[in-house]
Amino acid sequence: MPERPPGRQASVWHRIGRDLLRPSRSQFLVAGVLCLSGLLVVTQLTGVDDQDTYSSMRRQDLVQLLDQLNAEHDRLTDESQRLERTKEKLVSGADARRVAAAENQKRLDQMGILAGSLAAKGPGIRITIVDPQQKVGPDVLLDAVEEMRDAGAEAIEINDQVRVVAQTWFSRSGQQLVADGQPVNSPITIDVIGEPHALEEGARFRGGLVSQVQAETVGGKVAISRLDEVQIGSLRQTTTPQWAKPA
């Protein structure tokens, strides 16, 4: 096969480089069509995945999910309106110092509740778990705590003695269920402060706490009571950071 003359080969590469640096209108059009086609394919595949996710859910589960979303929306709306009112008071200059001090104290109280260093009370639910075969494991309690947090729980306490915080851990010592080093005996009570309806729906959601405990493999029972006021009195001892300090 005859070789292409060096001068002609260099000319071909020159034209290719020029076309890449200065694309024509037709090249722009083709590139645009390809990008649009790719975007449509990705969007369609994502839509199919979402449809498959929700199409497999029962109507009751969809209603519960919608209730949870509505409750979270209402909570965020109330918080947004409260912050707007606080901002207006601070900007207006009318007794701004008192408003700022009250806001700081409120945030300190909230942080104390989250850290478990302050007692708490408010509306919520009490979950009672009867586990005659001692098959409720640490994973079930951990899932229950995560479900309650997802449903808007602001404070959680187990058996009136274990205050659940970010560092709380669950384990087993032989047949004994343990939370933060303390034994958790049956019946297990979980007190939760938050919006009662959202919390109960979070526990009853298919695959959630009630489903896990009352499954045949566990053989337990769950009772949930909505309360106008839940009292959480157990406290968590906070530790002073060794290395960290406010920035």
PyMOL commands that set and color helices and strands:
alter all, ss='L'
color gray80, all
select helices_A, chain A and resi 6-21+25-55+59-92+96-115+138-150+196-204+209-213
alter helices_A, ss='H'
color red, helices_A
select strands_A, chain A and resi 120-130+155-158+162-164+170-173+176-179+182-184+188-193+221-232
alter strands_A, ss='S'
color yellow, strands_A
deselect
rebuild
show_as cartoon
